[in-house]
Amino acid sequence: MIKIEFRTFKSSKVSFKYPVTWEVEKANISNNPDCIATISKGEENLLNVVEFPTRADIEEFKPLMEDLITDDGGVIISSDFALKANKEAIELHAVMYTPQINFDIYTYVFIEENNIYIFELRTVDSSDDVLKEYDDLINSFEII
């Protein structure tokens, strides 16, 4: 079994580990001022992490998240509550169909201490390796 090496991403509020095969990109705050991290693996995988204050609880936010995806033309494959990183989360998988490219979106949403944390992986490579690395990253998520 191959041992994966990790680096740690840290902001003022969160930390998580990501594989050394992934690269931290410049966060796209011009389009999304709440983006705290953008991490990629090649041309096929892009992870954005956003954080912002909220008064909603996780049950209230789930249908809002689903509506955001379907309003953008996405098709929801699954949407459930899950326990990730010892926290309650929304776990969502959708497919986006665009004229240029079709891709999968794997999203985890956490709401803790009136803040929302959204991890959204957009990928054209839904291989077991990529999804396992993403799962490991999510499970390492900590609020500082």
C-alpha positions as CSV (number, residue, x, y, z in Angstrom):
1,M,0.0,0.0,0.0
2,I,1.3,3.4,-1.0
3,K,1.6,6.0,1.8
4,I,0.3,9.4,0.8
5,E,2.2,12.4,2.1
6,F,0.3,15.5,3.1
7,R,0.8,19.2,3.6
8,T,-1.3,21.4,5.9
9,F,-3.4,24.3,4.8
10,K,-4.1,26.8,7.6
11,S,-6.1,30.0,7.6
12,S,-7.1,32.1,10.6
13,K,-10.1,29.9,11.3
14,V,-9.5,26.5,9.7
15,S,-6.9,23.9,8.9
16,F,-6.9,20.7,6.8
17,K,-4.4,18.4,5.2
18,Y,-4.1,17.9,1.5
19,P,-2.0,15.4,-0.5
20,V,1.4,16.7,-1.8
21,T,0.2,15.9,-5.3
22,W,-2.3,18.8,-5.0
23,E,-1.3,22.4,-5.3
24,V,-2.5,25.5,-3.6
25,E,-3.6,28.1,-6.1
26,K,-4.3,31.8,-5.7
27,A,-7.8,31.9,-4.2
28,N,-10.3,33.5,-6.6
29,I,-11.5,36.2,-4.3
30,S,-12.5,38.6,-7.1
31,N,-15.3,36.2,-8.2
32,N,-15.9,34.8,-4.7
33,P,-14.7,37.1,-1.8
34,D,-15.6,34.3,0.7
35,C,-13.1,31.9,-0.8
36,I,-10.3,31.0,1.6
37,A,-8.6,28.3,-0.4
38,T,-8.3,27.0,-3.9
39,I,-6.4,23.7,-4.4
40,S,-6.0,21.8,-7.6
41,K,-4.8,18.4,-8.8
42,G,-3.8,18.8,-12.4
43,E,-6.2,20.2,-14.9
44,E,-9.1,17.9,-13.9
45,N,-9.7,18.6,-10.2
46,L,-10.4,22.0,-8.6
47,L,-11.3,22.4,-4.9
48,N,-12.7,25.7,-3.5
49,V,-13.2,26.2,0.2
50,V,-15.4,29.1,1.3
51,E,-16.3,30.4,4.7
52,F,-18.8,33.0,5.7
53,P,-21.1,33.8,8.7
54,T,-24.6,32.4,8.7
55,R,-27.6,32.2,11.0
56,A,-29.0,29.1,9.2
57,D,-28.6,25.7,10.7
58,I,-27.5,22.7,8.7
59,E,-31.1,21.4,8.1
60,E,-32.2,24.8,6.8
61,F,-29.2,25.2,4.5
62,K,-29.5,21.8,2.8
63,P,-32.4,22.7,0.5
64,L,-30.8,26.0,-0.3
65,M,-27.6,24.3,-1.4
66,E,-29.6,21.9,-3.5
67,D,-31.4,24.8,-5.1
68,L,-28.2,26.6,-5.9
69,I,-26.9,23.6,-7.8
70,T,-30.2,22.9,-9.7
71,D,-30.6,26.6,-10.5
72,D,-27.2,26.4,-12.2
73,G,-28.4,23.4,-14.3
74,G,-26.9,20.7,-12.1
75,V,-28.4,17.3,-11.6
76,I,-28.2,16.1,-8.0
77,I,-27.1,12.5,-7.7
78,S,-27.2,12.3,-3.9
79,S,-27.7,14.7,-1.0
80,D,-27.5,13.4,2.6
81,F,-26.4,14.3,6.0
82,A,-23.1,12.7,7.1
83,L,-20.6,12.7,9.9
84,K,-17.3,14.0,8.6
85,A,-14.3,15.2,10.6
86,N,-16.4,14.5,13.7
87,K,-18.9,17.1,12.6
88,E,-22.4,17.0,11.1
89,A,-22.2,17.8,7.4
90,I,-24.2,18.0,4.2
91,E,-22.7,15.6,1.7
92,L,-23.8,16.3,-1.9
93,H,-22.9,14.9,-5.3
94,A,-24.1,16.5,-8.5
95,V,-23.3,16.5,-12.2
96,M,-23.0,19.8,-14.1
97,Y,-23.7,19.7,-17.8
98,T,-22.3,22.7,-19.8
99,P,-21.7,23.2,-23.5
100,Q,-17.9,23.1,-22.9
101,I,-17.6,20.3,-20.4
102,N,-19.5,18.0,-18.0
103,F,-18.1,17.6,-14.5
104,D,-19.0,16.2,-11.1
105,I,-19.3,18.3,-8.0
106,Y,-18.6,16.8,-4.6
107,T,-19.6,19.1,-1.8
108,Y,-19.4,19.0,2.0
109,V,-21.0,21.8,4.0
110,F,-20.3,22.3,7.7
111,I,-22.0,24.9,10.0
112,E,-20.2,25.5,13.2
113,E,-20.4,28.5,15.6
114,N,-22.5,30.6,13.2
115,N,-20.0,30.1,10.3
116,I,-20.5,28.0,7.2
117,Y,-17.7,26.1,5.6
118,I,-18.2,24.7,2.1
119,F,-15.7,22.4,0.4
120,E,-16.6,22.0,-3.3
121,L,-14.6,19.7,-5.5
122,R,-15.2,20.1,-9.3
123,T,-13.8,17.2,-11.2
124,V,-13.8,15.4,-14.5
125,D,-11.8,12.6,-12.8
126,S,-14.1,10.8,-10.3
127,S,-11.6,8.0,-9.9
128,D,-11.4,6.1,-6.6
129,D,-7.9,7.7,-5.9
130,V,-9.1,11.3,-6.3
131,L,-12.3,10.7,-4.2
132,K,-10.2,8.9,-1.5
133,E,-7.8,11.8,-1.3
134,Y,-10.7,14.2,-1.1
135,D,-12.3,12.2,1.6
136,D,-9.0,12.2,3.6
137,L,-8.8,16.0,3.2
138,I,-12.4,16.4,4.5
139,N,-11.8,14.2,7.4
140,S,-8.7,16.3,8.4
141,F,-10.8,19.5,8.6
142,E,-10.5,21.4,11.9
143,I,-11.8,24.7,13.2
144,I,-9.0,26.5,14.9
